Amino acid sequence: MLTAPAYTPGPDRSAALLLLSDGRLPAGGYAHSAGLEQAIARGWVRDATTLGDYLRGRIHTTGLVSASFAAAAQHRTASAMDAGGTEDLSPLRADLAGLDRELVARTPSPALRRIARDLGRMLLRAMRSIAPSAQPVLDAAGPVLQQPIAYGTVAAALGLTARDAAGLVLYEAAATPAVAAVKLLSIDPFATHRCLAELAPELDELAERATAFATADARDLPALAAPLSDIAAELHTNHDQRLFAS
């Protein structure tokens, strides 16, 4: 007689990776273009070639910064879980708050700070419902974190590594505007995904670089800047005809 498989409290590693990298995850990312809408409006992105340039610039600057903070958040969360299990996670909130302050300091645009907090809050809220086994860790982390730090915390709660967290954030940094380009440019979706495929070696290399910062002091994490992205984010807040929130 067939019997039902034993219940497991959360997804295994491969399933968790797929879950978090899925653009359909109800965590708000689908409503954003990561600055691409304004870049198109300003004429900075016009076709598949300039889209590829935009994605490459994004992952090598703010993408690497975000991935490094995600790796650091994963390491701090996993360390807290190793030290106290899910029974005593009291030091975690202060550790993540320190990371959060440093990431805010690396984000000059008030609009981007607000967006990162909104997306981080939505990710944490979604994962509390989707993966109840992770709730004690997510509750200990706090209700609001910048999105990269939320990704790192969720990754640790689901048993993923710092390298996993860095890779997820880098992929999200490239995939979000790539998918938005299909609507904004009426571009062939095969062309946008070819851009992503061509970036794959660089995404892997950057994920390794970001992972190397997992144990670093928060003050020593990368501080690369993308000034046009900051300017575009502020311009977008006053754009009266927009398809995406950012």
C-alpha positions in Angstrom: 0.0 0.0 0.0 1.3 3.5 -0.9 1.9 5.8 2.0 2.2 9.6 2.0 5.8 10.9 2.3 6.8 12.2 5.6 6.1 15.9 6.2 9.1 18.2 6.1 8.9 21.6 7.8 10.4 23.6 4.9 11.7 23.3 1.4 15.0 21.6 0.7 17.9 23.6 -0.6 17.2 23.2 -4.3 13.5 24.0 -3.9 14.3 27.0 -1.7 16.6 28.4 -4.4 14.0 28.0 -7.1 11.3 29.5 -4.8 13.3 32.6 -4.0 14.6 33.2 -7.6 11.1 32.9 -9.1 9.9 36.2 -10.4 6.3 35.2 -9.6 7.1 35.1 -5.8 4.6 37.5 -4.3 7.1 39.8 -2.7 6.6 42.9 -4.8 9.5 42.7 -7.3 7.2 42.3 -10.3 6.0 45.9 -9.8 9.5 47.3 -10.3 11.8 47.9 -13.2 14.9 48.7 -11.1 15.3 52.1 -12.8 14.9 50.8 -16.3 11.7 52.7 -17.0 13.4 56.0 -16.3 16.5 55.0 -18.2 14.4 54.3 -21.3 12.6 57.6 -20.9 15.9 59.4 -20.8 17.2 57.6 -23.8 19.9 55.7 -21.9 18.5 52.3 -22.9 17.1 51.9 -26.5 17.5 48.3 -27.6 19.0 44.9 -26.6 22.6 46.1 -26.8 22.1 49.1 -24.5 19.9 46.9 -22.2 22.9 44.5 -21.9 25.1 47.4 -21.0 22.6 48.6 -18.4 22.4 45.2 -16.8 26.2 44.8 -16.8 26.7 48.2 -15.1 24.0 47.4 -12.5 25.4 44.0 -11.4 29.0 45.4 -11.2 28.0 48.3 -8.9 24.9 48.2 -6.8 24.4 44.6 -7.5 27.7 43.6 -6.0 27.0 45.9 -3.0 23.6 44.3 -2.4 25.0 40.8 -2.9 27.7 41.4 -0.3 25.2 42.6 2.2 23.0 39.6 1.5 25.9 37.3 2.1 26.8 39.1 5.3 23.2 38.9 6.5 23.1 35.2 5.8 26.3 34.6 7.7 25.0 36.6 10.8 21.7 34.8 10.7 23.2 31.4 10.3 25.7 32.1 13.1 22.8 33.2 15.5 20.9 30.0 14.6 24.0 27.8 15.3 24.6 29.5 18.6 21.0 29.5 20.0 18.9 27.5 17.6 15.5 29.1 17.2 15.1 29.4 20.9 17.5 32.3 21.6 18.0 34.7 18.6 18.1 37.9 20.7 21.4 39.2 19.3 20.3 38.8 15.7 18.2 42.0 15.4 21.0 44.2 16.5 23.5 42.5 14.1 21.1 43.0 11.2 20.3 46.6 12.2 24.0 47.3 11.9 24.1 46.0 8.4 20.9 47.9 7.6 22.5 51.2 8.7 25.6 50.6 6.6 23.5 49.8 3.5 21.4 52.9 4.0 24.6 54.9 4.1 25.5 53.5 0.7 22.1 54.5 -0.8 22.0 58.3 -1.4 18.6 58.3 -3.0 15.7 58.5 -0.5 13.4 56.9 -3.2 15.7 53.8 -3.4 15.9 53.6 0.4 12.2 53.5 0.6 11.8 51.0 -2.2 14.4 48.7 -0.6 12.6 48.8 2.7 9.2 48.2 1.1 10.5 45.2 -0.9 12.4 43.8 2.2 9.2 44.0 4.3 7.1 42.3 1.6 9.7 39.5 1.2 9.7 38.9 5.0 5.9 38.9 5.1 5.6 36.6 2.2 8.1 34.1 3.6 6.3 34.0 7.0 3.3 32.7 5.2 5.0 30.5 2.6 7.5 28.9 5.0 6.1 28.9 8.5 9.1 26.9 9.8 11.2 30.0 9.2 8.9 32.3 11.1 10.9 32.3 14.5 14.0 33.4 12.6 12.2 36.1 10.5 10.4 37.4 13.6 13.7 37.7 15.4 15.2 39.6 12.5 12.7 42.4 12.8 9.7 43.6 10.7 11.6 45.9 8.3 14.9 45.3 6.6 16.4 46.5 3.3 15.7 43.9 0.6 19.3 42.5 0.3 19.5 41.9 4.0 16.0 40.4 4.0 17.2 38.0 1.3 20.2 37.0 3.3 18.1 36.4 6.4 15.5 34.3 4.5 18.3 32.3 2.9 19.7 31.3 6.2 16.3 30.5 7.6 15.7 28.1 4.7 19.1 26.5 5.0 20.8 28.2 2.1 24.4 29.4 2.1 26.0 32.9 1.9 26.9 32.0 -1.7 23.3 31.2 -2.5 22.1 34.5 -1.0 24.7 36.5 -3.0 23.8 34.7 -6.2 20.0 35.2 -5.7 20.4 38.9 -5.1 22.7 39.4 -8.2 20.2 37.4 -10.4 17.4 39.5 -9.1 19.4 42.7 -9.8 19.7 41.7 -13.5 16.4 39.8 -14.0 14.1 42.5 -12.7 14.9 45.1 -15.3 15.4 42.4 -18.0 11.8 41.2 -17.6 10.5 44.8 -17.4 12.2 45.6 -20.7 9.8 43.3 -22.5 6.9 45.6 -21.6 8.8 48.9 -21.7 10.7 48.4 -25.0 8.4 45.9 -26.7 11.5 43.9 -27.1 11.8 40.2 -28.0 11.8 38.3 -24.6 14.3 35.9 -26.1 16.7 38.9 -26.6 16.3 39.9 -22.9 17.0 36.4 -21.7 20.0 36.2 -24.0 21.3 39.3 -22.2 20.9 37.4 -18.9 22.6 34.3 -20.3 25.5 36.3 -21.6 26.0 37.7 -18.1 26.0 34.3 -16.4 29.8 34.0 -16.0 30.0 37.5 -14.6 27.1 36.8 -12.2 29.0 33.7 -10.9 32.2 35.6 -10.5 30.5 38.5 -8.7 28.7 36.1 -6.4 32.0 34.6 -5.4 33.4 38.1 -4.7 30.4 39.0 -2.6 30.6 35.8 -0.6 34.1 36.7 0.4 32.6 39.6 2.4 30.2 37.4 4.4 32.3 37.5 7.5 33.6 41.1 7.1 32.7 43.9 9.4 29.8 45.9 8.1 31.9 49.0 7.7 34.2 47.1 5.3 31.6 45.9 2.9 31.7 47.3 -0.7 30.5 50.8 -1.3 30.3 51.1 -5.1 28.0 53.7 -6.5 25.8 54.2 -9.5 24.9 57.9 -9.5 22.7 57.8 -12.6 20.6 55.2 -10.9 20.1 57.5 -7.9 19.2 60.4 -10.1 16.8 58.2 -12.2 15.0 57.0 -9.0 14.4 60.5 -7.8 13.2 61.6 -11.3 10.8 58.6 -11.4 9.0 59.6 -8.3 7.7 62.7 -10.1 7.1 61.0 -13.4 3.3 61.3 -14.0 3.0 58.5 -16.5 4.7 55.4 -15.3 4.1 51.7 -15.6 6.4 50.5 -12.8 6.8 51.7 -9.2 10.5 52.2 -9.8 
